[in-house]
Amino acid sequence: MWMLAMLAAVTGPQTFDLAPGAPTQPGSVAVAEGAPYQPGGFGYEPGSKGRERLFSVAVPEGNYRVTVRIGDARAAGTTTVKAESRRLMLRAVTTAPGQFATASFIVNVRTAALAAPPANAPGGTVVRLKPREAGSYTWDDKLTLEFLGDPRVQRVTIEPVTVPTVFLAGDSTVTDQRAEPAASWGQMLPALFQPDMAVANHAESGETLKSFVTGLRFDKLLSQVRPGDWVLIQFGHNDQKAEWPQTYADPVVTYPAWLRTYIAEVRRRGGRPVLVTSPERRNFEGGRIRHTLADYAEAMRKVARGEKVPLVDLQASTIALYQAYGPAEAAKLFNDGGRDRTHHNNQGAWLLARAVTAGLTQAAPDLGRHLYPDARHFDTAHPPAIESLALAPSLSASTERPAGS
C-alpha cells in the first residue's frame, strides 16, 4: 500500500539543479522548469506558481540533510524555505544580484506504515489517519520543499543522515498545520535548530493523551525513537473536554497517570522526555488573561517534579506574552483574523516557538545547545512588534479553521 516499501534506500547525496540555464554541476540532475513530479522520482507539485514552487523527491522515511544554494547572477531575491507540511526551515534569506548563499537544514520524512505485530497480537500496520490528513505531505513517500517569497534557488542537495531527533507529541497547537493562515509552534521549530538535529512533528489536531495511543500515533513515534533522542509532550486542550467521554482525562488522577506512562515508554527506549504545558487561550478579562488550563498545567508541573523531567512552561509564557501585547494586539497573533482564541497564525506560532526554545535552553541545556544562539533567549514580557514578524505565506492558502484542538 505504501510506496515506501518499494523505494530503494538512498545511500548518498542527490543533487538537483533548478535554475533554468544555469550550468549543471557534475553528478547533479538538471530539472526542467515546471517538470511535474513523477511517482518514485522528482519534480514539481501542483500549485506551483511563478518562482514559488513545491519541489518533491521520492525518498524512504528517515532524516535528510538538505543543502540549498540560493542567489541569482542578475536579480535580488528573498527566499523562504518550508518542508513537508509547511515546516519552516529557512526564513527570508536575502541575496543581492550576483550574491549567493548556501544553507543546510534537516528534514524528517515518514509514512504511516507500521511494522506488523506478531500473530494474534493487537495493533495495526498503519497509523489511523483522519480523513483531513489525506494527501498530506507529512505522511507520504517523498521529501517536499516549498520555495516562497521571491525565491532564487539554484541547487538542492539531499543526503540521508543519522542525527538526534526531537519528536513532538501533541494537538493542534503543536501540529504542522497544513494550510494558511493557521500555524502552530511545532512547525516553526525546525528553523530554530542548527543542522545537527531533526524535528519530527507527530502532533495532530484533536488529539489527546488517550487518542494519540489508540490511533497508533504513539506507536509510530516510539518505533523511531533511538537512545539520545528527545520527545516533547504537550496535551491538555482536548483532554479537559468532559463532553468527549472516551478521551477525557481528569487533571487529578487520569491526566498525570497518562503523562507518567508516556514518560516511561520514552525512557524505556533510551529517549529523553520533556513536558510542555499547553498554551493558554486568549480570553481577556479586565486586561488580564483568564486561566482555562490551570489545573492541567499544575498537574504537569507536579509530574515533571516527581519524575525529574524537564518542563517548558508554555502556559505561563503565553499568558505573559498576550498580556504584554494587550487585547487588541494579541488578537493579531491568532488564526481566522483573531476570531479564533486558541489557534495561531504564522506570527503567533513563531513567537510560541521562540518561547519553547528559550524554555528548552533553561530546562534541557543538552538539547538547547543544538539551537541557534539567537533562539536560546526570548523575553515574553517584552516581545517584538508584530509587524516585524512577517513570514512568506505558503501556497496552500485556506480560510478554514483548524478542526479541533
C-alpha positions, 0 to 999 in steps of 0.5 A: 500500500505504501510506496515506501516499501518499494523505494530503494534506500538512498545511500548518498547525496542527490543533487538537483539543479533548478535554475533554468540555464544555469550550468549543471554541476557534475553528478547533479540532475538538471530539472526542467522548469515546471517538470511535474513530479513523477511517482518514485522520482522528482519534480514539481507539485501542483500549485506551483506558481511563478518562482514559488514552487513545491519541489518533491523527491521520492525518498524512504522515511528517515532524516535528510540533510538538505543543502540549498544554494540560493542567489541569482547572477542578475536579480535580488531575491528573498527566499523562504524555505518550508518542508513537508507540511509547511515546516519552516526551515529557512526564513527570508534569506536575502541575496543581492544580484550576483550574491549567493548563499548556501544553507543546510537544514534537516528534514524528517520524512515518514509514512504511516506504515507500521511494522506488523505485530506478531500473530494474534497480537493487537495493533495495526500496520498503519497509523489511523489517519483522519480523513483531513490528513489525506494527501498530506505531505507529512505522511507520504513517500517523498521529501517536499520543499516549498520555495516562497517569497521571491525565491532564487534557488539554484541547487538542492542537495539531499543526503540521508543522515543519522542525527538526534531527533526531537519528536513532538507529541501533541494537538493542534497547537503543536501540529504542522498545520497544513494550510494558511493562515493557521500555524502552530509552534511545532512547525516553526521549530525546525528553523530554530535548530542548527543542522545537527538535529531533526524535528519530527512533528507527530502532533495532530489536531484533536488529539489527546493523551488517550487518542494519540495511543489508540490511533497508533500515533504513539506507536509510530513515534516510539518505533523511531525513537533511538537512545539520545533522542528527545520527545516533547509532550504537550496535551491538555486542550482536548483532554479537559473536554468532559463532553468527549467521554472516551478521551477525557482525562481528569487533571487529578488522577487520569491526566498525570497517570497518562503523562507518567506512562508516556514518560516511561515508554520514552525512557524505556527506549533510551529517549529523553522526555520533556513536558510542555504545558499547553498554551493558554487561550486568549480570553481577556478579562479586565486586561488580564488573561483568564486561566482555562488550563490551570489545573492541567498545567499544575498537574504537569508541573507536579509530574515533571517534579516527581519524575525529574523531567524537564518542563517548558512552561508554555502556559505561563509564557503565553499568558505573559506574552498576550498580556504584554501585547494587550487585547487588541494586539494579541488578537493579531497573533491568532488564526481566522483574523483573531476570531479564533482564541486558541489557534495561531497564525504564522506570527503567533506560532513563531513567537510560541516557538521562540518561547519553547526554545528559550524554555528548552535552553533553561530546562534541557541545556543538552538539547538547547545547545543544538539551537541557534544562539539567537533562539536560546533567549526570548523575553515574553514580557517584552516581545517584538512588534508584530509587524516585524514578524512577517513570514512568506505565506505558503501556497496552500492558502485556506480560510478554514479553521483548524478542526479541533484542538 
